[in-house]
Amino acid sequence: MTRQKRKGKVVARTGELAQGTTKKFLLKCRGNAIEAVLVNYEGNVYAYVNRCRHIPISMDWVDNEFFNEERRYLICANHGANYEPTTGECIWGPCFGASLQSVPLEISDGKILAYCPEGEDGEGDRL
């Protein structure tokens, strides 16, 4: 049996997000909509499922605002948990030591493609 190649979803163009900004997007994984966030931190892009590790609810304090005032950490609006933008690790708050679920990214031909996170897409499933 041959596995189907996973298909990524274009979520942004390279250069679209300024440093210290974010962009929410949706992925369809195993028939479910997964809300995620694309993060530009120090010129590098990362993506995470928009779900706090303390309580599984959206983290943005205002629609599409995830950074704290200093633009240093991602922050959950509900209990103030702070996450390292480069790893998703909670470095302060009730979820200390846990990590946000990362969303795999690929940059190709000026496009940023996102893939279903591990465990969300199922073997052989496509977006």
N, C-alpha and C positions, 0 to 999 in steps of 0.2 A: 504494500500500500504506500503510495506517495503522499507526503504531506503537502497541503496547499501552502504556497508562500503567503505569509501574513501580509496584509495590505495596510499600509499606514494612512493616516488621515492628515492632510495638510492643515496645520493649525495657525501658521504664520509664515511670513517671509523673513529671510535673514535681514537684519537691520531694522525690522519693523518696531521692535520694542526698545525703548531707550533704557539705559542702565538704571536699575532701581525701580523698574515698572513690571507689571504683571498683566496677564491676559487669561481670562477663563475660557474654557472650551469644553465641549462634550464629546465623549467617545461612546460608541455603541459596542458593548462587549457582552457576548452571550445573550443578546437581546435586551440587555439593561443599559440605560444611560448612565455613564460615569462622568461626573463633573470633575474637571481637573484644572490646574493652573500652570501656565507657562511663566517662568520667572527669569528675568535678566538680572544677574548679579555680577558686578564687575566685568561686564562684557561677555559672560558665558551664560548659556541658557540651560535651564533645568525644568523639569515638570514633575508635579506631584498630584495625586488624587486630593481633591479639596474636601478632606475629611480629617478632623482633629483626632489625634490618637487618644485623647482623654475621654471624650464623648463623641461618637461618630456623627458630627454635624458640620456644616460648612464653616469655614474659618474666617472669611472676609468680614471686616468690621464695617465697611461700607462696600457696596457692590464693586467688586474687582480691586479692593484695597487690601493687601496682605502684608505689606511691610510696616514695621514700626516707624515712629516719627523720624528716627535717625537713618532709616532705609538700610539698617544693618541686619535685622532678623525678620523672618516671617513671624507673624503673631496671630494667635487665635483670639478673636474678639470676645469669646465667651468667658474664658478664665485666664486670659493673658499668657498662655503658653508661648514660649519663644522657640523657634526652630531655626537651625543653621540652614541658610539657603543652598549651600553647596552639597549637603548630605541629607537634609530633611530631619536630622536628629533634634529631638527636643532637648534644649540645654537649660531650660528653666520652666517651672510650672508643674502641674499635677501629672504630666506624662513624662517627666524627666527620664531620659535614656531611651525612650521609644522613638521610632522614626516614622515620618510620613511615608506612605506608599509611593514609590517613584513610578513615573510613567516613562517608558523607553522612548527616546527620541532619535531621529536620524536627520541629518542635514544633507540635502541633495538638490543640486541645480537651483540654489537660492531659496529653497523651501524647507520649512521645518515640519517634519512628519512625526506624528505621535502614534504609538502602538498601545494596545491594551496591556495593562500591567500584568505581571506574572500572577497566575491564579484567577485572573478575571476573564481571560479569553477562552480557556479550555483548549485542549490539544486539537489542532487542525481547524479551529474556528477562525472565522475571518471577521473583520470589522463590518 
